[in-house]
Amino acid sequence: MAGTAFITGTDKGLGRVLLNTFLVHGYRVFAGRYQENTRYGDSKNIGGDSLVIVPLDVSDPASVREAASTVEKMTDSIDLIINNAGIDLQDHYAPLEEIDVEEIQNLLNVNTIGPLRVTKNFLPLLRKGGGKLIINITSVAAELSECRHKDQIGYSMSKTALNMQSRILQNQLSEEGIKVLAIHPGMMQTDMGGVNADIPPIESARGIYDLSQRKWEPDDPIFITYTGKTMEW
């Protein structure tokens, strides 16, 4: 077995393709599932017993704790956490006067606090693993230095805060040999990115897998693209 990974948001999109990519490469994967009716037939065909589905709502502290407890009963360690689960506003192009602030609170709870919950609860398992890697799926929308947006305020805020989380966790955990990456997966042809986006999710997933196999040093870049290019904060 190549290693053990815990991946959130595997119901569809990039999460599902990441799940299949790591299974193909021999990983045992604990897959966080948000929707009860999600079917994993294709993934089961690839991974067989190497795939374990774990109910998970990253916005719910009790759900995250229960997921960690479930995984702890089945393995002594994990090598990799991929915080992929994320949402966007229903209309992220709305002017300020029409923005639902409560909806932004929910977005932040999923996109920013959710990864922190997962990392906190799964850290004991990661500390015992060989890989010791945390990957937070962020976005080019998080950039401050190059920001020209006049919209997407909630999504951009959530990912910028996730980047800061990634940097602080790297500072805190580096002495334990744990590496944190904040990866922009590219503009993908998913429900969120749309059919006219630049790349299919499989291209991004392959790039993220390749990055997960590198030997990382604490001082290496944190905010990068799925191809490994360093991004500006």
C-alpha positions as CSV (number, residue, x, y, z in Angstrom):
1,M,0.0,0.0,0.0
2,A,1.4,3.4,-1.0
3,G,-0.1,5.3,1.9
4,T,-3.3,6.4,3.6
5,A,-5.2,9.6,2.8
6,F,-8.2,11.3,4.2
7,I,-10.0,13.4,1.5
8,T,-13.0,15.7,2.2
9,G,-15.7,16.7,-0.3
10,T,-15.5,13.5,-2.4
11,D,-19.1,13.5,-3.5
12,K,-18.3,15.1,-6.9
13,G,-16.0,17.4,-8.8
14,L,-12.3,17.5,-7.9
15,G,-12.9,15.5,-4.7
16,R,-14.2,12.5,-6.6
17,V,-11.4,12.7,-9.1
18,L,-8.8,13.0,-6.4
19,L,-10.3,10.0,-4.7
20,N,-10.0,7.9,-7.8
21,T,-6.5,9.2,-8.5
22,F,-5.1,8.2,-5.1
23,L,-6.9,4.8,-5.3
24,V,-5.3,4.1,-8.7
25,H,-1.9,4.8,-7.2
26,G,-2.4,2.3,-4.4
27,Y,-3.5,4.4,-1.5
28,R,-6.0,3.5,1.1
29,V,-8.5,6.3,1.1
30,F,-10.9,7.5,3.7
31,A,-13.4,9.5,1.7
32,G,-15.5,12.2,3.4
33,R,-19.0,12.1,2.1
34,Y,-21.5,14.9,2.6
35,Q,-24.6,13.7,0.8
36,E,-26.1,10.4,1.9
37,N,-27.3,9.5,-1.6
38,T,-23.8,9.8,-3.1
39,R,-22.9,6.7,-5.0
40,Y,-19.3,5.5,-5.2
41,G,-19.6,2.7,-7.7
42,D,-16.8,3.8,-10.0
43,S,-14.5,4.4,-7.0
44,K,-15.3,1.0,-5.5
45,N,-14.4,-0.6,-8.8
46,I,-11.0,1.0,-8.6
47,G,-10.2,0.7,-5.0
48,G,-12.2,-2.2,-3.6
49,D,-11.4,-2.6,0.1
50,S,-9.0,0.3,-0.1
51,L,-11.9,2.7,-0.1
52,V,-13.7,3.6,3.1
53,I,-16.6,6.0,2.9
54,V,-16.9,8.3,6.0
55,P,-20.0,10.5,6.5
56,L,-18.8,14.1,7.0
57,D,-20.1,17.6,7.2
58,V,-17.1,19.8,7.7
59,S,-19.4,22.7,8.9
60,D,-20.6,20.5,11.9
61,P,-18.1,20.0,14.7
62,A,-19.9,16.9,15.9
63,S,-19.8,15.3,12.4
64,V,-16.0,16.0,12.2
65,R,-15.3,14.5,15.6
66,E,-17.4,11.4,14.7
67,A,-15.5,11.0,11.4
68,A,-12.2,11.2,13.2
69,S,-13.4,8.6,15.7
70,T,-14.5,6.3,12.8
71,V,-11.2,6.5,11.1
72,E,-9.2,6.0,14.3
73,K,-11.0,2.7,14.8
74,M,-9.8,1.5,11.4
75,T,-6.2,2.7,11.2
76,D,-3.3,3.8,13.5
77,S,-2.2,6.6,11.2
78,I,-2.7,8.6,8.0
79,D,-0.1,10.1,5.7
80,L,-2.1,12.8,4.1
81,I,-5.1,15.1,4.7
82,I,-6.7,16.9,1.7
83,N,-9.2,19.6,2.7
84,N,-11.1,19.8,-0.5
85,A,-14.7,20.3,0.6
86,G,-15.9,23.8,-0.4
87,I,-18.9,25.9,-1.5
88,D,-19.6,29.2,-3.2
89,L,-22.4,31.7,-2.9
90,Q,-25.4,31.1,-5.1
91,D,-24.7,34.4,-6.8
92,H,-21.2,35.5,-6.2
93,Y,-21.5,38.3,-8.7
94,A,-24.2,40.1,-6.8
95,P,-23.6,43.7,-5.8
96,L,-23.0,44.5,-2.1
97,E,-26.6,45.6,-1.5
98,E,-27.9,42.2,-2.6
99,I,-25.4,40.0,-0.7
100,D,-26.8,37.7,2.0
101,V,-24.3,38.1,4.8
102,E,-25.7,35.0,6.6
103,E,-24.9,33.0,3.5
104,I,-21.3,34.3,3.7
105,Q,-21.1,33.1,7.3
106,N,-22.1,29.7,6.1
107,L,-19.5,29.8,3.3
108,L,-16.8,30.7,5.8
109,N,-17.9,27.9,8.1
110,V,-17.4,25.4,5.3
111,N,-14.4,26.8,3.4
112,T,-12.3,28.2,6.2
113,I,-13.3,26.8,9.6
114,G,-14.2,23.4,8.1
115,P,-10.5,22.6,7.1
116,L,-9.4,23.8,10.5
117,R,-11.8,21.4,12.2
118,V,-10.7,18.5,10.1
119,T,-7.0,19.2,10.6
120,K,-7.4,19.6,14.3
121,N,-9.3,16.3,14.7
122,F,-7.2,14.3,12.4
123,L,-3.8,15.7,13.5
124,P,-3.2,12.9,16.0
125,L,-3.4,10.3,13.2
126,L,-1.3,12.4,10.8
127,R,1.5,12.8,13.5
128,K,1.8,9.0,13.4
129,G,2.0,8.8,9.6
130,G,5.0,8.7,7.3
131,G,3.8,11.4,4.8
132,K,2.8,14.1,7.3
133,L,1.3,16.3,4.6
134,I,-1.7,18.7,4.8
135,I,-3.1,20.0,1.5
136,N,-5.7,22.8,1.6
137,I,-7.5,23.4,-1.7
138,T,-7.5,27.2,-2.1
139,S,-7.9,29.5,-5.1
140,V,-6.3,32.2,-7.2
141,A,-9.2,34.3,-5.7
142,A,-7.3,34.3,-2.4
143,E,-4.5,36.5,-3.8
144,L,-4.3,39.9,-2.2
145,S,-1.4,41.3,-4.1
146,E,-3.0,40.7,-7.5
147,C,-6.6,41.2,-6.5
148,R,-8.7,43.0,-9.1
149,H,-12.1,41.5,-8.1
150,K,-15.2,43.6,-7.8
151,D,-17.2,40.6,-6.8
152,Q,-16.8,37.1,-5.3
153,I,-16.3,38.7,-1.9
154,G,-17.4,35.8,0.2
155,Y,-15.5,33.1,-1.7
156,S,-12.4,35.2,-1.9
157,M,-12.5,36.1,1.8
158,S,-12.9,32.4,2.7
159,K,-9.9,31.3,0.6
160,T,-7.6,34.2,1.7
161,A,-8.3,33.2,5.3
162,L,-7.6,29.6,4.5
163,N,-4.2,30.7,3.1
164,M,-3.4,32.4,6.4
165,Q,-4.5,29.3,8.2
166,S,-2.2,27.3,6.1
167,R,0.8,29.6,6.8
168,I,0.2,29.6,10.5
169,L,-0.2,25.9,10.7
170,Q,3.1,25.5,8.8
171,N,4.8,27.7,11.3
172,Q,3.4,25.7,14.2
173,L,3.8,22.2,12.8
174,S,7.1,22.4,10.9
175,E,9.2,21.2,13.9
176,E,7.2,18.0,13.8
177,G,8.1,17.4,10.1
178,I,4.6,18.2,8.9
179,K,4.3,20.2,5.6
180,V,1.2,22.3,4.8
181,L,0.4,23.3,1.2
182,A,-2.3,25.7,-0.1
183,I,-2.9,24.6,-3.7
184,H,-4.8,26.5,-6.4
185,P,-6.3,23.6,-8.5
186,G,-6.8,25.7,-11.6
187,M,-10.1,26.8,-13.3
188,M,-11.7,23.4,-13.6
189,Q,-14.7,22.1,-15.6
190,T,-16.8,21.3,-12.5
191,D,-20.2,22.5,-11.2
192,M,-18.4,25.4,-9.6
193,G,-16.1,26.3,-12.5
194,G,-18.5,25.6,-15.3
195,V,-18.2,23.8,-18.6
196,N,-16.1,26.6,-20.2
197,A,-13.4,26.5,-17.6
198,D,-9.8,25.9,-18.6
199,I,-9.0,22.3,-17.6
200,P,-10.8,19.0,-16.7
201,P,-10.5,18.1,-13.0
202,I,-8.4,15.0,-13.8
203,E,-5.6,17.3,-14.9
204,S,-5.6,19.1,-11.6
205,A,-5.9,15.9,-9.6
206,R,-2.9,14.4,-11.3
207,G,-0.9,17.5,-10.6
208,I,-2.0,17.5,-6.9
209,Y,-1.1,13.8,-6.6
210,D,2.4,14.5,-8.1
211,L,2.9,17.3,-5.6
212,S,1.9,15.0,-2.7
213,Q,4.7,12.7,-3.7
214,R,7.5,15.3,-3.4
215,K,9.8,15.6,-0.5
216,W,8.9,19.0,1.0
217,E,11.0,21.1,3.3
218,P,9.4,23.5,5.9
219,D,10.7,26.5,4.1
220,D,9.4,25.5,0.7
221,P,6.6,27.5,-0.8
222,I,3.1,27.0,0.6
223,F,0.8,28.8,-1.8
224,I,1.2,27.1,-5.2
225,T,-0.7,26.0,-8.3
226,Y,-1.5,22.4,-9.1
227,T,1.6,22.4,-11.4
228,G,3.9,23.5,-8.5
229,K,4.2,27.1,-9.5
230,T,4.6,29.5,-6.6
231,M,1.8,32.0,-6.2
232,E,1.8,35.5,-4.7
233,W,0.0,36.0,-1.4
